[in-house]
Amino acid sequence: MTQTITLVTTAPETYDGFGTQTVAWLPYRSRLKGESYRLVSVRSDAINWQTARYGGGKYPAMPRDEFDTWVDLGLVEPTGNGADLEELTESVR
């Protein structure tokens, strides 16, 4: 069975490939561009391709713990809409 890796990104779903799936839309948006963040599940054998694809479109892709740091530093703006991060922590970590 293929392992998956969970990332946070603002990339649109049209940038997903090789079975990457949106797990949830997060209640945050980019302070610079206003783009919504989503939690995605990426096959481990496609992680390099997927992160390069996001990067090619100038979209961030980061592990949850790095995104949590962005939240703590106020680098992202809460929207009040989307999945609860604490609930997601239990289901995907």
LOMIZA-211511 format. One record per residue: residue in one letter; x, y, z of N, C-alpha, C in turn; residue number from 1. Coordinates in steps of 0.001 Angstrom, whole numbers, padded with zeros to 6 digits. Layout:
<rec><residuo>A</residuo><n_px>X</n_px><n_py>Y</n_py><n_pz>Z</n_pz><ca_px>X</ca_px><ca_py>Y</ca_py><ca_pz>Z</ca_pz><c_px>X</c_px><c_py>Y</c_py><c_pz>Z</c_pz><num>NUM</num></rec>
...
***
This chain:
<rec><residuo>M</residuo><n_px>000833</n_px><n_py>-001178</n_py><n_pz>000000</n_pz><ca_px>000000</ca_px><ca_py>000000</ca_py><ca_pz>000000</ca_pz><c_px>000880</c_px><c_py>001246</c_py><c_pz>000000</c_pz><num>1</num></rec>
<rec><residuo>T</residuo><n_px>000534</n_px><n_py>002215</n_py><n_pz>-000811</n_pz><ca_px>001309</ca_px><ca_py>003442</ca_py><ca_pz>-000916</ca_pz><c_px>001040</c_px><c_py>004342</c_py><c_pz>000286</c_pz><num>2</num></rec>
<rec><residuo>Q</residuo><n_px>002106</n_px><n_py>004860</n_py><n_pz>000864</n_pz><ca_px>001996</ca_px><ca_py>005801</ca_py><ca_pz>001975</ca_pz><c_px>001598</c_px><c_py>007169</c_py><c_pz>001443</c_pz><num>3</num></rec>
<rec><residuo>T</residuo><n_px>000996</n_px><n_py>007985</n_py><n_pz>002301</n_pz><ca_px>000670</ca_px><ca_py>009351</ca_py><ca_pz>001913</ca_pz><c_px>001316</c_px><c_py>010337</c_py><c_pz>002870</c_pz><num>4</num></rec>
<rec><residuo>I</residuo><n_px>001522</n_px><n_py>011545</n_py><n_pz>002378</n_pz><ca_px>002087</ca_px><ca_py>012642</ca_py><ca_pz>003153</ca_pz><c_px>001077</c_px><c_py>013780</c_py><c_pz>003111</c_pz><num>5</num></rec>
<rec><residuo>T</residuo><n_px>000873</n_px><n_py>014414</n_py><n_pz>004240</n_pz><ca_px>-000083</ca_px><ca_py>015506</ca_py><ca_pz>004330</ca_pz><c_px>000644</c_px><c_py>016838</c_py><c_pz>004222</c_pz><num>6</num></rec>
<rec><residuo>L</residuo><n_px>000159</n_px><n_py>017698</n_py><n_pz>003344</n_pz><ca_px>000720</ca_px><ca_py>019035</ca_py><ca_pz>003147</ca_pz><c_px>-000385</c_px><c_py>020075</c_py><c_pz>003226</c_pz><num>7</num></rec>
<rec><residuo>V</residuo><n_px>000031</n_px><n_py>021323</n_py><n_pz>003436</n_pz><ca_px>-000871</ca_px><ca_py>022463</ca_py><ca_pz>003360</ca_pz><c_px>-000435</c_px><c_py>023308</c_py><c_pz>002175</c_pz><num>8</num></rec>
<rec><residuo>T</residuo><n_px>-001389</n_px><n_py>023759</n_py><n_pz>001362</n_pz><ca_px>-001080</ca_px><ca_py>024540</ca_py><ca_pz>000172</ca_pz><c_px>-002214</c_px><c_py>025501</c_py><c_pz>-000153</c_pz><num>9</num></rec>
<rec><residuo>T</residuo><n_px>-001897</n_px><n_py>026509</n_py><n_pz>-000956</n_pz><ca_px>-002936</ca_px><ca_py>027388</ca_py><ca_pz>-001515</ca_pz><c_px>-003172</c_px><c_py>027069</c_py><c_pz>-002990</c_pz><num>10</num></rec>
<rec><residuo>A</residuo><n_px>-002453</n_px><n_py>026091</n_py><n_pz>-003511</n_pz><ca_px>-002595</ca_px><ca_py>025740</ca_py><ca_pz>-004928</ca_pz><c_px>-004022</c_px><c_py>025283</c_py><c_pz>-005225</c_pz><num>11</num></rec>
<rec><residuo>P</residuo><n_px>-004553</n_px><n_py>025663</n_py><n_pz>-006390</n_pz><ca_px>-005882</ca_px><ca_py>025169</ca_py><ca_pz>-006768</ca_pz><c_px>-005830</c_px><c_py>023665</c_py><c_pz>-007056</c_pz><num>12</num></rec>
<rec><residuo>E</residuo><n_px>-006969</n_px><n_py>023019</n_py><n_pz>-006967</n_pz><ca_px>-007031</ca_px><ca_py>021577</ca_py><ca_pz>-007185</ca_pz><c_px>-006589</c_px><c_py>021179</c_py><c_pz>-008587</c_pz><num>13</num></rec>
<rec><residuo>T</residuo><n_px>-006640</n_px><n_py>022091</n_py><n_pz>-009537</n_pz><ca_px>-006177</ca_px><ca_py>021775</ca_py><ca_pz>-010892</ca_pz><c_px>-004666</c_px><c_py>021505</c_py><c_pz>-010925</c_pz><num>14</num></rec>
<rec><residuo>Y</residuo><n_px>-003938</n_px><n_py>021862</n_py><n_pz>-009867</n_pz><ca_px>-002509</ca_px><ca_py>021585</ca_py><ca_pz>-009772</ca_pz><c_px>-002229</c_px><c_py>020201</c_py><c_pz>-009187</c_pz><num>15</num></rec>
<rec><residuo>D</residuo><n_px>-003241</n_px><n_py>019499</n_py><n_pz>-008744</n_pz><ca_px>-003056</ca_px><ca_py>018178</ca_py><ca_pz>-008138</ca_pz><c_px>-002888</c_px><c_py>017112</c_py><c_pz>-009207</c_pz><num>16</num></rec>
<rec><residuo>G</residuo><n_px>-002059</n_px><n_py>016144</n_py><n_pz>-008903</n_pz><ca_px>-001860</ca_px><ca_py>015020</ca_py><ca_pz>-009817</ca_pz><c_px>-001528</c_px><c_py>013766</c_py><c_pz>-009036</c_pz><num>17</num></rec>
<rec><residuo>F</residuo><n_px>-001456</n_px><n_py>012645</n_py><n_pz>-009719</n_pz><ca_px>-001042</ca_px><ca_py>011360</ca_py><ca_pz>-009155</ca_pz><c_px>-001807</c_px><c_py>010997</c_py><c_pz>-007893</c_pz><num>18</num></rec>
<rec><residuo>G</residuo><n_px>-003115</n_px><n_py>011254</n_py><n_pz>-007881</n_pz><ca_px>-003946</ca_px><ca_py>010843</ca_py><ca_pz>-006763</ca_pz><c_px>-003973</c_px><c_py>011794</c_py><c_pz>-005575</c_pz><num>19</num></rec>
<rec><residuo>T</residuo><n_px>-003358</n_px><n_py>012957</n_py><n_pz>-005689</n_pz><ca_px>-003418</ca_px><ca_py>013931</ca_py><ca_pz>-004599</ca_pz><c_px>-004867</c_px><c_py>014325</c_py><c_pz>-004364</c_pz><num>20</num></rec>
<rec><residuo>Q</residuo><n_px>-005262</n_px><n_py>014363</n_py><n_pz>-003100</n_pz><ca_px>-006649</ca_px><ca_py>014669</ca_py><ca_pz>-002760</ca_pz><c_px>-006727</c_px><c_py>015743</c_py><c_pz>-001689</c_pz><num>21</num></rec>
<rec><residuo>T</residuo><n_px>-007750</n_px><n_py>016579</n_py><n_pz>-001797</n_pz><ca_px>-008022</ca_px><ca_py>017556</ca_py><ca_pz>-000750</ca_pz><c_px>-008642</c_px><c_py>016828</c_py><c_pz>000426</c_pz><num>22</num></rec>
<rec><residuo>V</residuo><n_px>-008044</n_px><n_py>016994</n_py><n_pz>001598</n_pz><ca_px>-008585</ca_px><ca_py>016417</ca_py><ca_pz>002827</ca_pz><c_px>-009596</c_px><c_py>017390</c_py><c_pz>003426</c_pz><num>23</num></rec>
<rec><residuo>A</residuo><n_px>-009229</n_px><n_py>018686</n_py><n_pz>003431</n_pz><ca_px>-010120</ca_px><ca_py>019702</ca_py><ca_pz>004000</ca_pz><c_px>-009654</c_px><c_py>021088</c_py><c_pz>003589</c_pz><num>24</num></rec>
<rec><residuo>W</residuo><n_px>-010606</n_px><n_py>022018</n_py><n_pz>003524</n_pz><ca_px>-010293</ca_px><ca_py>023434</ca_py><ca_pz>003362</ca_pz><c_px>-010099</c_px><c_py>023994</c_py><c_pz>004759</c_pz><num>25</num></rec>
<rec><residuo>L</residuo><n_px>-009020</n_px><n_py>024729</n_py><n_pz>004962</n_pz><ca_px>-008681</ca_px><ca_py>025248</ca_py><ca_pz>006286</ca_pz><c_px>-009250</c_px><c_py>026652</c_py><c_pz>006493</c_pz><num>26</num></rec>
<rec><residuo>P</residuo><n_px>-009475</n_px><n_py>027032</n_py><n_pz>007749</n_pz><ca_px>-010087</ca_px><ca_py>028339</ca_py><ca_pz>008035</ca_pz><c_px>-009073</c_px><c_py>029494</c_py><c_pz>008034</c_pz><num>27</num></rec>
<rec><residuo>Y</residuo><n_px>-008209</n_px><n_py>029501</n_py><n_pz>007034</n_pz><ca_px>-007182</ca_px><ca_py>030540</ca_py><ca_pz>006903</ca_pz><c_px>-007015</c_px><c_py>030923</c_py><c_pz>005445</c_pz><num>28</num></rec>
<rec><residuo>R</residuo><n_px>-006524</n_px><n_py>032144</n_py><n_pz>005229</n_pz><ca_px>-006185</ca_px><ca_py>032567</ca_py><ca_pz>003876</ca_pz><c_px>-004870</c_px><c_py>033335</c_py><c_pz>003921</c_pz><num>29</num></rec>
<rec><residuo>S</residuo><n_px>-004246</n_px><n_py>033422</n_py><n_pz>002771</n_pz><ca_px>-002982</ca_px><ca_py>034132</ca_py><ca_pz>002623</ca_pz><c_px>-003197</c_px><c_py>035621</c_py><c_pz>002876</c_pz><num>30</num></rec>
<rec><residuo>R</residuo><n_px>-002339</n_px><n_py>036216</n_py><n_pz>003689</n_pz><ca_px>-002424</ca_px><ca_py>037666</ca_py><ca_pz>003920</ca_pz><c_px>-002013</c_px><c_py>038445</c_py><c_pz>002673</c_pz><num>31</num></rec>
<rec><residuo>L</residuo><n_px>-001153</n_px><n_py>037882</n_py><n_pz>001849</n_pz><ca_px>-000675</ca_px><ca_py>038586</ca_py><ca_pz>000659</ca_pz><c_px>-001640</c_px><c_py>038509</c_py><c_pz>-000513</c_pz><num>32</num></rec>
<rec><residuo>K</residuo><n_px>-002126</n_px><n_py>037320</n_py><n_pz>-000810</n_pz><ca_px>-002950</ca_px><ca_py>037120</ca_py><ca_pz>-002008</ca_pz><c_px>-004410</c_px><c_py>036787</c_py><c_pz>-001712</c_pz><num>33</num></rec>
<rec><residuo>G</residuo><n_px>-004742</n_px><n_py>036518</n_py><n_pz>-000453</n_pz><ca_px>-006115</ca_px><ca_py>036185</ca_py><ca_pz>-000094</ca_pz><c_px>-006542</c_px><c_py>034777</c_py><c_pz>-000471</c_pz><num>34</num></rec>
<rec><residuo>E</residuo><n_px>-005598</n_px><n_py>033932</n_py><n_pz>-000859</n_pz><ca_px>-005919</ca_px><ca_py>032563</ca_py><ca_pz>-001273</ca_pz><c_px>-006202</c_px><c_py>031678</c_py><c_pz>-000057</c_pz><num>35</num></rec>
<rec><residuo>S</residuo><n_px>-007166</n_px><n_py>030799</n_py><n_pz>-000190</n_pz><ca_px>-007513</ca_px><ca_py>029870</ca_py><ca_pz>000887</ca_pz><c_px>-006501</c_px><c_py>028727</c_py><c_pz>000952</c_pz><num>36</num></rec>
<rec><residuo>Y</residuo><n_px>-006282</n_px><n_py>028243</n_py><n_pz>002155</n_pz><ca_px>-005391</ca_px><ca_py>027104</ca_py><ca_pz>002364</ca_pz><c_px>-006207</c_px><c_py>025824</c_py><c_pz>002431</c_pz><num>37</num></rec>
<rec><residuo>R</residuo><n_px>-005612</n_px><n_py>024744</n_py><n_pz>001945</n_pz><ca_px>-006251</ca_px><ca_py>023438</ca_py><ca_pz>002049</ca_pz><c_px>-005222</c_px><c_py>022398</c_py><c_pz>002463</c_pz><num>38</num></rec>
<rec><residuo>L</residuo><n_px>-005709</n_px><n_py>021393</n_py><n_pz>003132</n_pz><ca_px>-004906</ca_px><ca_py>020263</ca_py><ca_pz>003555</ca_pz><c_px>-005038</c_px><c_py>019200</c_py><c_pz>002479</c_pz><num>39</num></rec>
<rec><residuo>V</residuo><n_px>-003911</n_px><n_py>018715</n_py><n_pz>001974</n_pz><ca_px>-003942</ca_px><ca_py>017714</ca_py><ca_pz>000916</ca_pz><c_px>-003174</c_px><c_py>016465</c_py><c_pz>001329</c_pz><num>40</num></rec>
<rec><residuo>S</residuo><n_px>-003580</n_px><n_py>015351</n_py><n_pz>000773</n_pz><ca_px>-002920</ca_px><ca_py>014072</ca_py><ca_pz>000969</ca_pz><c_px>-002221</c_px><c_py>013711</c_py><c_pz>-000338</c_pz><num>41</num></rec>
<rec><residuo>V</residuo><n_px>-000900</n_px><n_py>013528</n_py><n_pz>-000264</n_pz><ca_px>-000078</ca_px><ca_py>013270</ca_py><ca_pz>-001449</ca_pz><c_px>000574</c_px><c_py>011898</c_py><c_pz>-001311</c_pz><num>42</num></rec>
<rec><residuo>R</residuo><n_px>000520</n_px><n_py>011097</n_py><n_pz>-002366</n_pz><ca_px>001226</ca_px><ca_py>009806</ca_py><ca_pz>-002346</ca_pz><c_px>002721</c_px><c_py>010068</c_py><c_pz>-002144</c_pz><num>43</num></rec>
<rec><residuo>S</residuo><n_px>003342</n_px><n_py>009283</n_py><n_pz>-001277</n_pz><ca_px>004762</ca_px><ca_py>009491</ca_py><ca_pz>-000973</ca_pz><c_px>005648</c_px><c_py>009319</c_py><c_pz>-002204</c_pz><num>44</num></rec>
<rec><residuo>D</residuo><n_px>005251</n_px><n_py>008453</n_py><n_pz>-003140</n_pz><ca_px>006069</ca_px><ca_py>008268</ca_py><ca_pz>-004340</ca_pz><c_px>005902</c_px><c_py>009411</c_py><c_pz>-005347</c_pz><num>45</num></rec>
<rec><residuo>A</residuo><n_px>004968</n_px><n_py>010333</n_py><n_pz>-005088</n_pz><ca_px>004747</ca_px><ca_py>011475</ca_py><ca_pz>-005983</ca_pz><c_px>005031</c_px><c_py>012812</c_py><c_pz>-005298</c_pz><num>46</num></rec>
<rec><residuo>I</residuo><n_px>005589</n_px><n_py>012772</n_py><n_pz>-004083</n_pz><ca_px>005763</ca_px><ca_py>014006</ca_py><ca_pz>-003308</ca_pz><c_px>006686</c_px><c_py>015006</c_py><c_pz>-004003</c_pz><num>47</num></rec>
<rec><residuo>N</residuo><n_px>007758</n_px><n_py>014556</n_py><n_pz>-004602</n_pz><ca_px>008674</ca_px><ca_py>015484</ca_py><ca_pz>-005283</ca_pz><c_px>008002</c_px><c_py>016139</c_py><c_pz>-006486</c_pz><num>48</num></rec>
<rec><residuo>W</residuo><n_px>007301</n_px><n_py>015336</n_py><n_pz>-007278</n_pz><ca_px>006595</ca_px><ca_py>015896</ca_py><ca_pz>-008427</ca_pz><c_px>005542</c_px><c_py>016897</c_py><c_pz>-007975</c_pz><num>49</num></rec>
<rec><residuo>Q</residuo><n_px>004756</n_px><n_py>016523</n_py><n_pz>-006941</n_pz><ca_px>003653</ca_px><ca_py>017380</ca_py><ca_pz>-006500</ca_pz><c_px>004157</c_px><c_py>018704</c_py><c_pz>-005922</c_pz><num>50</num></rec>
<rec><residuo>T</residuo><n_px>005189</n_px><n_py>018671</n_py><n_pz>-005099</n_pz><ca_px>005697</ca_px><ca_py>019927</ca_py><ca_pz>-004535</ca_pz><c_px>006336</c_px><c_py>020799</c_py><c_pz>-005616</c_pz><num>51</num></rec>
<rec><residuo>A</residuo><n_px>006957</n_px><n_py>020173</n_py><n_pz>-006615</n_pz><ca_px>007512</ca_px><ca_py>020953</ca_py><ca_pz>-007736</ca_pz><c_px>006383</c_px><c_py>021580</c_py><c_pz>-008552</c_pz><num>52</num></rec>
<rec><residuo>R</residuo><n_px>005308</n_px><n_py>020857</n_py><n_pz>-008735</n_pz><ca_px>004139</ca_px><ca_py>021377</ca_py><ca_pz>-009465</ca_pz><c_px>003560</c_px><c_py>022593</c_py><c_pz>-008749</c_pz><num>53</num></rec>
<rec><residuo>Y</residuo><n_px>003372</n_px><n_py>022496</n_py><n_pz>-007440</n_pz><ca_px>002881</ca_px><ca_py>023645</ca_py><ca_pz>-006678</ca_pz><c_px>003866</c_px><c_py>024813</c_py><c_pz>-006771</c_pz><num>54</num></rec>
<rec><residuo>G</residuo><n_px>005137</n_px><n_py>024519</n_py><n_pz>-006593</n_pz><ca_px>006168</ca_px><ca_py>025560</ca_py><ca_pz>-006652</ca_pz><c_px>006235</c_px><c_py>026235</c_py><c_pz>-008001</c_pz><num>55</num></rec>
<rec><residuo>G</residuo><n_px>005998</n_px><n_py>025470</n_py><n_pz>-009078</n_pz><ca_px>006005</ca_px><ca_py>026037</ca_py><ca_pz>-010418</ca_pz><c_px>004936</c_px><c_py>027092</c_py><c_pz>-010608</c_pz><num>56</num></rec>
<rec><residuo>G</residuo><n_px>003872</n_px><n_py>027000</n_py><n_pz>-009841</n_pz><ca_px>002801</ca_px><ca_py>027990</ca_py><ca_pz>-009899</ca_pz><c_px>002945</c_px><c_py>029052</c_py><c_pz>-008811</c_pz><num>57</num></rec>
<rec><residuo>K</residuo><n_px>004075</n_px><n_py>029007</n_py><n_pz>-008097</n_pz><ca_px>004357</ca_px><ca_py>029952</ca_py><ca_pz>-007001</ca_pz><c_px>003393</c_px><c_py>029785</c_py><c_pz>-005821</c_pz><num>58</num></rec>
<rec><residuo>Y</residuo><n_px>002941</n_px><n_py>028545</n_py><n_pz>-005605</n_pz><ca_px>002073</ca_px><ca_py>028239</ca_py><ca_pz>-004474</ca_pz><c_px>002892</c_px><c_py>027546</c_py><c_pz>-003389</c_pz><num>59</num></rec>
<rec><residuo>P</residuo><n_px>002699</n_px><n_py>027930</n_py><n_pz>-002118</n_pz><ca_px>003432</ca_px><ca_py>027251</ca_py><ca_pz>-001053</ca_pz><c_px>002899</c_px><c_py>025834</c_py><c_pz>-000845</c_pz><num>60</num></rec>
<rec><residuo>A</residuo><n_px>003751</n_px><n_py>024971</n_py><n_pz>-000373</n_pz><ca_px>003377</ca_px><ca_py>023621</ca_py><ca_pz>000042</ca_pz><c_px>004261</c_px><c_py>023277</c_py><c_pz>001228</c_pz><num>61</num></rec>
<rec><residuo>M</residuo><n_px>003636</n_px><n_py>022997</n_py><n_pz>002357</n_pz><ca_px>004412</ca_px><ca_py>022784</ca_py><ca_pz>003580</ca_pz><c_px>003759</c_px><c_py>021738</c_py><c_pz>004464</c_pz><num>62</num></rec>
<rec><residuo>P</residuo><n_px>004561</n_px><n_py>021116</n_py><n_pz>005333</n_pz><ca_px>003992</ca_px><ca_py>020190</ca_py><ca_pz>006310</ca_pz><c_px>003111</c_px><c_py>020947</c_py><c_pz>007308</c_pz><num>63</num></rec>
<rec><residuo>R</residuo><n_px>002212</n_px><n_py>020230</n_py><n_pz>007960</n_pz><ca_px>001302</ca_px><ca_py>020843</ca_py><ca_pz>008925</ca_pz><c_px>002027</c_px><c_py>021593</c_py><c_pz>010030</c_pz><num>64</num></rec>
<rec><residuo>D</residuo><n_px>003125</n_px><n_py>021031</n_py><n_pz>010551</n_pz><ca_px>003810</ca_px><ca_py>021705</ca_py><ca_pz>011654</ca_pz><c_px>004374</c_px><c_py>023059</c_py><c_pz>011229</c_pz><num>65</num></rec>
<rec><residuo>E</residuo><n_px>004842</n_px><n_py>023166</n_py><n_pz>009996</n_pz><ca_px>005325</ca_px><ca_py>024453</ca_py><ca_pz>009487</ca_pz><c_px>004158</c_px><c_py>025437</c_py><c_pz>009330</c_pz><num>66</num></rec>
<rec><residuo>F</residuo><n_px>003031</n_px><n_py>024956</n_py><n_pz>008837</n_pz><ca_px>001859</ca_px><ca_py>025813</ca_py><ca_pz>008713</ca_pz><c_px>001399</c_px><c_py>026289</c_py><c_pz>010091</c_pz><num>67</num></rec>
<rec><residuo>D</residuo><n_px>001438</n_px><n_py>025412</n_py><n_pz>011081</n_pz><ca_px>001075</ca_px><ca_py>025801</ca_py><ca_pz>012448</ca_pz><c_px>001953</c_px><c_py>026949</c_py><c_pz>012932</c_pz><num>68</num></rec>
<rec><residuo>T</residuo><n_px>003228</n_px><n_py>026931</n_py><n_pz>012576</n_pz><ca_px>004138</ca_px><ca_py>028033</ca_py><ca_pz>012925</ca_pz><c_px>003700</c_px><c_py>029313</c_py><c_pz>012236</c_pz><num>69</num></rec>
<rec><residuo>W</residuo><n_px>003317</n_px><n_py>029223</n_py><n_pz>010951</n_pz><ca_px>002813</ca_px><ca_py>030397</ca_py><ca_pz>010227</ca_pz><c_px>001592</c_px><c_py>030974</c_py><c_pz>010934</c_pz><num>70</num></rec>
<rec><residuo>V</residuo><n_px>000699</n_px><n_py>030085</n_py><n_pz>011400</n_pz><ca_px>-000499</ca_px><ca_py>030532</ca_py><ca_pz>012125</ca_pz><c_px>-000081</c_px><c_py>031265</c_py><c_pz>013396</c_pz><num>71</num></rec>
<rec><residuo>D</residuo><n_px>000833</n_px><n_py>030653</n_py><n_pz>014170</n_pz><ca_px>001294</ca_px><ca_py>031247</ca_py><ca_pz>015425</ca_pz><c_px>001954</c_px><c_py>032609</c_py><c_pz>015211</c_pz><num>72</num></rec>
<rec><residuo>L</residuo><n_px>002647</n_px><n_py>032781</n_py><n_pz>014087</n_pz><ca_px>003338</ca_px><ca_py>034040</ca_py><ca_pz>013785</ca_pz><c_px>002419</c_px><c_py>035074</c_py><c_pz>013129</c_pz><num>73</num></rec>
<rec><residuo>G</residuo><n_px>001188</n_px><n_py>034692</n_py><n_pz>012845</n_pz><ca_px>000250</ca_px><ca_py>035614</ca_py><ca_pz>012224</ca_pz><c_px>000501</c_px><c_py>035845</c_py><c_pz>010749</c_pz><num>74</num></rec>
<rec><residuo>L</residuo><n_px>001165</n_px><n_py>034895</n_py><n_pz>010096</n_pz><ca_px>001479</ca_px><ca_py>035032</ca_py><ca_pz>008670</ca_pz><c_px>000285</c_px><c_py>034678</c_py><c_pz>007778</c_pz><num>75</num></rec>
<rec><residuo>V</residuo><n_px>-000728</n_px><n_py>034071</n_py><n_pz>008369</n_pz><ca_px>-001959</ca_px><ca_py>033747</ca_py><ca_pz>007647</ca_pz><c_px>-003119</c_px><c_py>034386</c_py><c_pz>008397</c_pz><num>76</num></rec>
<rec><residuo>E</residuo><n_px>-004184</n_px><n_py>034638</n_py><n_pz>007679</n_pz><ca_px>-005340</ca_px><ca_py>035329</ca_py><ca_pz>008243</ca_pz><c_px>-006478</c_px><c_py>034346</c_py><c_pz>008492</c_pz><num>77</num></rec>
<rec><residuo>P</residuo><n_px>-006996</n_px><n_py>034296</n_py><n_pz>009724</n_pz><ca_px>-008136</ca_px><ca_py>033410</ca_py><ca_pz>009992</ca_pz><c_px>-009382</c_px><c_py>033900</c_py><c_pz>009260</c_pz><num>78</num></rec>
<rec><residuo>T</residuo><n_px>-010178</n_px><n_py>032955</n_py><n_pz>008770</n_pz><ca_px>-011410</ca_px><ca_py>033314</ca_py><ca_pz>008068</ca_pz><c_px>-012650</c_px><c_py>032904</c_py><c_pz>008841</c_pz><num>79</num></rec>
<rec><residuo>G</residuo><n_px>-012505</n_px><n_py>031943</n_py><n_pz>009740</n_pz><ca_px>-013671</ca_px><ca_py>031432</ca_py><ca_pz>010455</ca_pz><c_px>-014433</c_px><c_py>030394</c_py><c_pz>009661</c_pz><num>80</num></rec>
<rec><residuo>N</residuo><n_px>-014045</n_px><n_py>030176</n_py><n_pz>008397</n_pz><ca_px>-014697</ca_px><ca_py>029171</ca_py><ca_pz>007542</ca_pz><c_px>-013725</c_px><c_py>028028</c_py><c_pz>007304</c_pz><num>81</num></rec>
<rec><residuo>G</residuo><n_px>-014232</n_px><n_py>026822</n_py><n_pz>007244</n_pz><ca_px>-013386</ca_px><ca_py>025678</ca_py><ca_pz>006938</ca_pz><c_px>-013304</c_px><c_py>024708</c_py><c_pz>008106</c_pz><num>82</num></rec>
<rec><residuo>A</residuo><n_px>-012446</n_px><n_py>023733</n_py><n_pz>007955</n_pz><ca_px>-012309</ca_px><ca_py>022658</ca_py><ca_pz>008933</ca_pz><c_px>-011611</c_px><c_py>023149</c_py><c_pz>010202</c_pz><num>83</num></rec>
<rec><residuo>D</residuo><n_px>-011922</n_px><n_py>022519</n_py><n_pz>011311</n_pz><ca_px>-011277</ca_px><ca_py>022805</ca_py><ca_pz>012588</ca_pz><c_px>-009915</c_px><c_py>022122</c_py><c_pz>012610</c_pz><num>84</num></rec>
<rec><residuo>L</residuo><n_px>-008860</n_px><n_py>022893</n_py><n_pz>012824</n_pz><ca_px>-007498</ca_px><ca_py>022339</ca_py><ca_pz>012787</ca_pz><c_px>-007271</c_px><c_py>021307</c_py><c_pz>013878</c_pz><num>85</num></rec>
<rec><residuo>E</residuo><n_px>-007835</n_px><n_py>021499</n_py><n_pz>015041</n_pz><ca_px>-007636</ca_px><ca_py>020531</ca_py><ca_pz>016117</ca_pz><c_px>-008270</c_px><c_py>019187</c_py><c_pz>015780</c_pz><num>86</num></rec>
<rec><residuo>E</residuo><n_px>-009451</n_px><n_py>019192</n_py><n_pz>015188</n_pz><ca_px>-010088</ca_px><ca_py>017951</ca_py><ca_pz>014768</ca_pz><c_px>-009261</c_px><c_py>017257</c_py><c_pz>013694</c_pz><num>87</num></rec>
<rec><residuo>L</residuo><n_px>-008722</n_px><n_py>018043</n_py><n_pz>012767</n_pz><ca_px>-007897</ca_px><ca_py>017460</ca_py><ca_pz>011715</ca_pz><c_px>-006624</c_px><c_py>016867</c_py><c_pz>012261</c_pz><num>88</num></rec>
<rec><residuo>T</residuo><n_px>-006088</n_px><n_py>017466</n_py><n_pz>013314</n_pz><ca_px>-004865</ca_px><ca_py>016974</ca_py><ca_pz>013925</ca_pz><c_px>-005041</c_px><c_py>015513</c_py><c_pz>014338</c_pz><num>89</num></rec>
<rec><residuo>E</residuo><n_px>-006173</n_px><n_py>015218</n_py><n_pz>014914</n_pz><ca_px>-006431</ca_px><ca_py>013859</ca_py><ca_pz>015371</ca_pz><c_px>-006596</c_px><c_py>012882</c_py><c_pz>014211</c_pz><num>90</num></rec>
<rec><residuo>S</residuo><n_px>-007149</n_px><n_py>013339</n_py><n_pz>013096</n_pz><ca_px>-007472</ca_px><ca_py>012417</ca_py><ca_pz>012008</ca_pz><c_px>-006350</c_px><c_py>012181</c_py><c_pz>011002</c_pz><num>91</num></rec>
<rec><residuo>V</residuo><n_px>-005398</n_px><n_py>013131</n_py><n_pz>010861</n_pz><ca_px>-004389</ca_px><ca_py>012950</ca_py><ca_pz>009817</ca_pz><c_px>-002947</c_px><c_py>012963</c_py><c_pz>010289</c_pz><num>92</num></rec>
<rec><residuo>R</residuo><n_px>-002697</n_px><n_py>013186</n_py><n_pz>011520</n_pz><ca_px>-001302</ca_px><ca_py>013174</ca_py><ca_pz>011995</ca_pz><c_px>-000890</c_px><c_py>011805</c_py><c_pz>012423</c_pz><num>93</num></rec>
***
